[in-house]
Amino acid sequence: MSTAAAAARALSDPSPAKLPRWRGFNLLEKFMTGHFKGRFLESDFDVIAEWGFDFVRLPCSYWFWSKPEPDKWLEIDEGPIRDIDGAIEMGRARGIHVNLNLHRAPGFCVSAVPEPLSLWDDERALEACAHHWRFFAGRYKGIPSTQLSFNLLNEPPDIDEARYLKVHTRLIAAIREVDPDRLIIADGLRWGNAPVAGLVGQRVGISTRGYTPMQVSHYRANWVKGSDAWPAPTWPLAAPEHWDKARLRRERIEPFKKLEAAGVGVHVGEWGAHQNTPHDVALAWMADCLDLWRDAGWGWALWNLRGSFGVMDSGRSDVLYEAFRGHKLDRKMLELIRSG
């Protein structure tokens, strides 16, 4: 596919009430400091477009452009942000929508390394987070929402909806002070797995997750406590509890379809199976997820392109990889998701 042809296919105008069925990948170069540290790669955007995908999510840590100390939170170094500028341009040139996400924000990150103050309870953290989103709104004002959207916070925890809404409405307002028309997407509650009724009327979409059940998606993932003791998974899953396609539809699709019917568009911002999940099990589970999302009309973004959940360089021991431009390509997984 030529660059011009790729760019032409992404001209649909997204609505927060019904998000496009974007499909693609998370790119992790700004995911956390000390990990995947580097620039977003043009070669990644090339293969994503060539394979027919049209979406990348950039989960970013504010530590790249600011400091973790609260008295430094309002200081922003624009140097590292030029790499995000470049990613947006690489997406524009190839018809790939870019979704900018704060994976680590002042006052909150889902990962084990804590922030010094809590975004959910501390006004200083909330104002700093609003300041960062206000900055991005100003920097990218004028770039249409066909090309760029904002995903506010990665995987809010299991908190009450009132605390969630206090933070999210403040961040939405900060962006709209500067750029009233920017497409905004909020992750659901309980790490993205639960719909949020209070988003109705806010003119935002919602991002859910595709990691259920964790015994399949995160089998022996070293950051998930106890996962090394889980029995080898099957699909459908028999133990420790039963999960199958019908239960996924009932518990992970239908609640979000009700929210979508009320005017909040849905996208699956992260999903995938870790490298230790047996490959045949991973593919069977992934096929059911893709069927459900296709039926729902939802798009998705695999975590990740390159790495332990991805189609390249995943480090699986039970895959016959194909050599591809210096990478090890999981052709079976790629062809499965291309069909989804």
ZIBEL-V185245 format. One record per pair of residues at least 6 apart in sequence whose ideal C-beta (glycine too) atoms are under 7 Angstrom apart, sorted by sequence separation. I is the first residue (numbers start at 1). J is the second residue. D is the distance in whole Angstrom. If there is no record, write none. Layout:
BEGIN
[[I;J;D] [I;J;D]]
END
This chain:
BEGIN
[[14;20;5] [66;72;6] [91;97;7] [103;109;7] [109;115;6] [119;125;5] [188;194;5] [211;217;4] [218;224;5] [221;227;5] [236;242;7] [237;243;4] [260;266;5] [303;309;5] [304;310;5] [305;311;7] [306;312;5] [307;313;6] [308;314;6] [29;36;5] [66;73;6] [91;98;4] [108;115;6] [117;124;6] [118;125;6] [119;126;6] [175;182;6] [188;195;6] [189;196;6] [199;206;6] [211;218;7] [220;227;5] [236;243;6] [293;300;6] [302;309;7] [305;312;6] [306;313;5] [307;314;7] [308;315;6] [321;328;4] [322;329;4] [12;20;6] [28;36;4] [48;56;7] [67;75;7] [107;115;5] [117;125;4] [140;148;6] [156;164;6] [188;196;6] [219;227;6] [220;228;5] [231;239;6] [236;244;4] [302;310;7] [321;329;6] [29;38;5] [66;75;6] [106;115;7] [175;184;6] [218;227;6] [273;282;4] [321;330;6] [322;331;5] [29;39;6] [66;76;6] [88;98;5] [107;117;5] [119;129;6] [196;206;7] [214;224;7] [256;266;5] [29;40;5] [65;76;5] [66;77;7] [87;98;6] [107;118;6] [108;119;4] [195;206;7] [219;230;6] [319;330;5] [65;77;5] [107;119;3] [108;120;7] [172;184;6] [273;285;6] [312;324;7] [27;40;6] [106;119;7] [186;199;6] [273;286;7] [105;119;6] [136;150;7] [219;233;5] [313;327;5] [65;80;5] [107;122;6] [192;207;6] [193;208;7] [215;230;5] [312;327;4] [313;328;5] [64;80;5] [65;81;5] [84;100;7] [152;168;6] [192;208;5] [193;209;6] [312;328;6] [314;330;6] [27;44;6] [133;150;7] [192;209;4] [216;233;5] [312;329;5] [107;125;3] [168;186;5] [186;204;5] [188;206;6] [191;209;7] [215;233;5] [271;289;6] [311;329;7] [106;125;5] [107;126;7] [152;171;5] [185;204;6] [188;207;7] [193;212;7] [216;235;6] [311;330;5] [184;204;5] [185;205;4] [186;206;6] [187;207;5] [188;208;5] [107;128;7] [185;206;7] [216;237;6] [306;327;7] [106;128;4] [107;129;6] [185;207;5] [215;237;6] [311;333;5] [25;48;6] [106;129;5] [311;334;5] [24;48;6] [105;129;5] [213;237;5] [150;175;6] [164;189;6] [268;293;6] [58;84;7] [106;132;7] [105;132;7] [25;53;7] [30;58;6] [31;59;5] [33;61;6] [161;189;7] [24;53;4] [27;56;5] [32;61;5] [58;87;6] [271;300;6] [23;53;5] [24;54;6] [30;60;4] [31;61;7] [33;63;5] [172;202;6] [213;243;4] [268;298;6] [272;302;5] [23;54;7] [24;55;3] [25;56;6] [26;57;5] [27;58;6] [28;59;7] [30;61;6] [33;64;6] [156;187;6] [267;298;6] [268;299;7] [270;301;6] [271;302;6] [272;303;5] [22;54;6] [23;55;6] [24;56;5] [150;182;6] [152;184;7] [155;187;6] [158;190;5] [164;196;6] [172;204;6] [266;298;5] [267;299;5] [268;300;4] [269;301;6] [271;303;7] [22;55;4] [26;59;6] [73;106;5] [154;187;6] [156;189;6] [165;198;5] [270;303;4] [275;308;4] [30;64;5] [149;183;4] [150;184;5] [151;185;5] [152;186;5] [153;187;6] [157;191;7] [274;308;6] [56;91;6] [149;184;7] [161;196;6] [274;309;6] [302;337;6] [100;136;7] [145;181;7] [149;185;6] [151;187;7] [155;191;4] [212;248;6] [273;309;7] [141;178;6] [145;182;6] [155;192;5] [161;198;6] [272;309;4] [279;316;6] [133;171;5] [137;175;4] [141;179;4] [145;183;4] [120;159;6] [253;292;5] [257;296;6] [275;314;5] [279;318;5] [56;96;6] [58;98;6] [60;100;7] [62;102;6] [130;170;6] [134;174;5] [138;178;5] [212;252;6] [248;288;7] [275;315;5] [278;318;6] [279;319;5] [54;95;6] [55;96;7] [58;99;7] [60;101;6] [63;104;6] [126;167;6] [130;171;6] [133;174;5] [134;175;7] [137;178;4] [275;316;5] [54;96;6] [55;97;5] [56;98;6] [57;99;4] [58;100;5] [59;101;5] [60;102;6] [61;103;6] [62;104;6] [129;171;6] [133;175;5] [137;179;4] [6;49;4] [40;83;6] [54;97;6] [56;99;7] [58;101;6] [60;103;6] [61;104;4] [62;105;6] [120;163;5] [134;177;7] [245;288;4] [249;292;6] [253;296;6] [10;54;6] [39;83;5] [55;99;7] [57;101;6] [59;103;4] [62;106;6] [110;154;6] [126;170;6] [130;174;4] [134;178;6] [233;277;6] [248;292;6] [9;54;7] [45;90;4] [49;94;4] [108;153;6] [110;155;4] [137;182;6] [40;86;6] [45;91;6] [49;95;7] [70;116;6] [232;278;7] [235;281;5] [294;340;6] [40;87;4] [49;96;6] [70;117;6] [120;167;6] [234;281;6] [245;292;7] [290;337;7] [1;49;6] [42;90;6] [48;96;6] [68;116;7] [100;148;7] [105;153;6] [119;167;6] [208;256;6] [233;281;5] [1;50;6] [45;94;5] [98;147;7] [235;284;4] [283;332;6] [287;336;6] [40;90;7] [97;147;6] [98;148;5] [99;149;5] [100;150;6] [101;151;4] [102;152;7] [235;285;4] [283;333;7] [286;336;6] [290;340;3] [45;96;6] [100;151;7] [102;153;6] [103;154;4] [97;149;7] [99;151;5] [102;154;7] [101;154;6] [206;259;7] [221;274;5] [283;336;6] [70;124;6] [74;128;6] [73;128;4] [88;143;7] [92;147;5] [217;272;7] [219;274;6] [91;147;7] [151;207;6] [217;273;5] [218;274;5] [220;276;4] [74;131;6] [216;273;6] [217;274;7] [219;276;5] [206;264;5] [208;266;6] [210;268;5] [219;277;5] [76;135;6] [88;147;7] [205;264;6] [209;268;7] [88;148;6] [195;255;5] [204;264;7] [205;265;4] [206;266;6] [207;267;5] [208;268;6] [209;269;7] [210;270;7] [211;271;6] [195;256;5] [205;266;7] [209;270;5] [210;271;3] [216;277;6] [200;262;5] [205;267;6] [207;269;4] [209;271;7] [200;263;6] [195;259;4] [200;264;6] [199;264;5] [216;281;7] [216;285;5] [62;132;6] [24;96;7] [31;103;6] [32;104;7] [22;97;5] [192;269;7] [32;111;7] [210;289;5] [110;191;7] [185;267;7] [187;269;7] [10;95;4] [7;93;6] [9;95;5] [10;96;7] [99;185;7] [7;94;6] [8;95;7] [10;97;6] [6;94;4] [7;95;4] [6;95;4] [3;93;6] [210;300;6] [3;94;6] [57;151;7] [59;154;6] [151;269;7] [14;145;6] [14;146;7] [13;146;6] [12;146;7] [11;146;6] [10;146;6] [16;183;6] [14;183;5] [19;205;5] [16;203;5] [16;204;5] [16;205;5] [57;269;6] [26;270;6] [55;299;6] [57;301;5] [22;267;7] [17;263;5] [19;265;4] [55;301;6] [18;265;5] [19;266;6] [17;265;5] [19;267;5] [16;265;6] [15;265;7] [44;305;6] [26;301;5] [21;297;6] [23;299;5] [25;301;6] [28;304;6] [21;298;6] [22;299;4] [23;300;6] [24;301;5] [25;302;5] [26;303;5] [21;299;4] [26;304;5] [27;305;6] [20;299;6] [25;304;6] [28;307;7] [19;299;7] [25;305;4] [51;334;7] [52;338;6] [51;338;6]]
END
